């Protein structure tokens, strides 16, 4: 079901300058790719919004359906982790939010793993040769160039006995990063990796299919797949900003640690130079 909302932006209908409408997302093509029961079945598509996360929260507060997906071609106030703004291009990528109603926080931890995994597997669907992996907690990176491909933001709220998740996802799909010199050294796109343009509709449909399948798995099963497709524990040393670390152990505000694994709740287990074992949350 495609749901209607008023759009924002110049022209009264969200038709902002610079948008090639031949690139407009084909909702029917996306829906033909879906084989889900609920993820993406209620679909909201907008040309321009302030933030799809804001529309996701609105859906939650107004009693929206679990699995509702909101896609926008452009977000003028897109949101990233820790309150960062998320700058977006137009018509080439996938910027969307989906909402889920859960009954316990362990399901929320599982979702935090399942979302980036679904992006990784959707990339594998495009080409088995792509070298992409999850970078804890839920970014997706290309391994060869160490560039970011996708970011995920998860907000939660409690309503009675239910836990609602508002999940924002930004995937660089067909963006030519050579045209963005300010970020070309740190960001990439699916098309840059595979060497051809990608159908956004098919990619998003496959993402939804993978996600719903993962949500049927146990936390242990999802974590097992996550471990096979993550990059952080392949590294000998990483630098983190852990809460509560003594100043004398810090170098430039960061602590050098060795990643050694993950806990069931999604925290990262690391070892310091002194042999201390620490569990880090995604905010550290």
N, C-alpha and C positions, 0 to 999 in steps of 0.2 A: 504494500500500500504506500503510495506516495502522498505525503502530507504537505499541505500548503501553509506558508507563513508569508507575511509581508516582508519584502526585501528592503535593505537599506542601501544608500549610495546615490550618486548623482543620477538624474533622469527619472527618479521616482520609482523605477522598476529594477534598480540595481544594475543598470546597464552602464558600467563605467567605461571611461575612455581607455583604449588600448587592448580591449579583450577581443580576441579573434573568435567569433561565435561558431566557426567551423570546428573549433576545439571543444565546444560545449559537451559536457558529460552526457552520454547516451544512457539514460536511466533504464530503458527497456533492454538494452544489451547487457547491462549489469545484472538485471533481474533474471535474465535467461541463464546466466552463469551460476546463480545461487542454487545450492541444494541444501540450504539450512531450513530449520523449523522456525527460528525466531531471529537470529542475528541478521540484521539488514532487511528484514521483511517489512518493517515500517521505515520508510526512507524519506528524508527531508533534503531537498536540493536547493541551494541558493547560489546566485551569482556572487554576491558580496554580503558579508556580515561583519560585525565587530569581532566576534569570536564564536566558533562552533561550540566551545565549552560553555558559553553563556546560554546558548540555545539548549544544550544538553541539560543544564541545571533547570532551565525553564520547563523542559519536558518532565523531569523528575518531580518538580513541585506541583505540576498540573496533572499528575497521575498518568504519565506516559507509559508506553509498553516497554518492558525489558527487551533489549535487543535493538531498540530504535537507533538508526544511524543518521547523522546529520553531516552532509558534505557541502562545502563551499569552495568556489573557485578562488576567492580572495578573502582574507581576514585582515581588517585594518587595525585590529587590536589582538592579534593572535597571542596565545599564552604558552610560555615554556616553563620549565622547572624553576622553582625558587623565585617566582614572580617575574622572570625574564620575558621580554616581548619576543614574539616569534614572527619574524619577517617572512612574508610569503610572496611568491610570484603568482602569475595568472594563467590558468588553463593548461598547465603542463604537469601539475603534480597532484597529490592527493592530500587534502587537509580535511580531516573529519573527526567527529566525536561519536562514540556510541555509549549508551547507558545500559547498565545491567543491575538487576535486583538479585541480591544474594541473601543467604540466611546466616552465614558465619564468615569470620575474617580469614579463615584458612582458604576459603574460596577466593577471597580477594588477593591473597598471596599468590595463588595459582594463576589468577588472571594477569598478575604483574609479569609472570614468566611467559604465559601463553601468548600475550599480545605481540611482543617482539619476535617470538618464535614463528608466529603466523606470517610475519613480514619476511623472515628469512626463508621459510618454505615457499612462499609465493615467488621469491627471487629464484629459488631452485627450479620452480616450475617453468620459468622463462629460459633458463639455461643451467644444466647440471654442472657447468664449469665455473659458475660464479663463486668467488671466494668472499662470502659475507658471513658475519657471525654477530651474536648479541654481545654488546659490551655492557656489563652490569651497571645499573640494574635493568634498563630496558631500552637502551639505544641500539641501533644496528649500524655496523661499520663494515667497510670493505677492508679485508685483511692486507691486501697487497700494498695499498696506498695509505692505509690507516686514516681513511676519511669517513666522515659521518654520512649515512644514507637516510636515517630515520630517527625520529625522537618520539617518545611517548610520555604523556603526563596523566597521572591517575589521581583524581580527587574522590573522596568518599564522604558520605553523609549517612546518618542513621535516622530512620523514620519508624518508630515503634520497634517491632522485632525484625525489621528488614534493614539491610545494608545496601545502599545505592552507590554504584560506582559510575563516575563521569570520566570517561577515558578519551583523551585527546591524542590523535596520531597525526604526525606530519611525515610524509614520504616523498622524497625527491624522485620523481618517476621519469619525466622526459626533459628535465631542465638541463640545458647545456651550461655546465659550470664554468666553461672557459669565458662565458659572457659576464661572469661575476667575479672580477679579480679580487675583491675584498674577502671572498670566502672560498675561492677555488682551491686553495691549498689545504683546506680542512673539510670540505664537503664534496660529495659526489652524488650521482643519480643512477637509477637502474639502467637507463639508456646509455649513460657513459660507460657503465661496466660491461653490458652485453653488446654494445656497438650498434644498436638499432632502436627505433621508437617502440614503445610498449603501449599496449591497449590498457588504458587506465581502468576501463570498465571490467575487463577480464581479471586484471590484477586485484582489484578491490573485491570482486566476487570470490576469487580464490582465497583471499585473505579471510573473508567471512566464513568460508567453508572450513578452512584450517582452524580458525578460532573456535567455532562451535564444536568441532571434533575434539580439540584439546580440553575444552571445558567439561567434556564427558569423561576425561581421564581422571585418575586420582592425582593428588598432589605429588606423590612419589613418582608416578609415571611421567608427569610433566617435567619434574625436576631432572629426571634421567635424560630426557630429550634435550633439555636446556643445557646440561653439562656437556653434551656432545656437540653443541652448537654455540658455545660461548668462547670469548677470547681472553678474558682477564686471567683465568687460572692457567693459561698457557705461558704467561709471562713470569719471569723470575722475580722481578721487583715492580712495585707500583707505588705511587705517592698519593696519600689520602689526607684529608683534613678531619681526623676523628675528634669527636667531642670528648672533653675531659682528659686529653693527653697533656702530660706535664710539659711545660715550656722547654725544659732542658733537653727533652727528647725530640723537639721539633727543629726542622731546618727550613727557614723561610716560611714558617706556618704550616709546612707539610711534613708528614712522617713517612719514611720509607719502610714498606712492609712487604712480606711475601704472601700472596694469596694462596690459600690451601684448600678452599672448598666453600660450600654453601650449606646453610641450615635450612630446615624445612619451611621456616617462615620467610625465606628470601634474603636473610642477612648474609653478608659475606664474612667468612672466617679467614683471618690473616694472622701472621706471626711477625712479631717485631724482632729487632736485632738482639734484644735481651732474652728472646724465647717466649715472651708473653703472648698468649693467644687472645685475640680480640674479635668480637662480633660487631660488624659495622652495618649501620642502616644505610638506606639509599640517600639519606640527607647528608652523609659524611663523605 
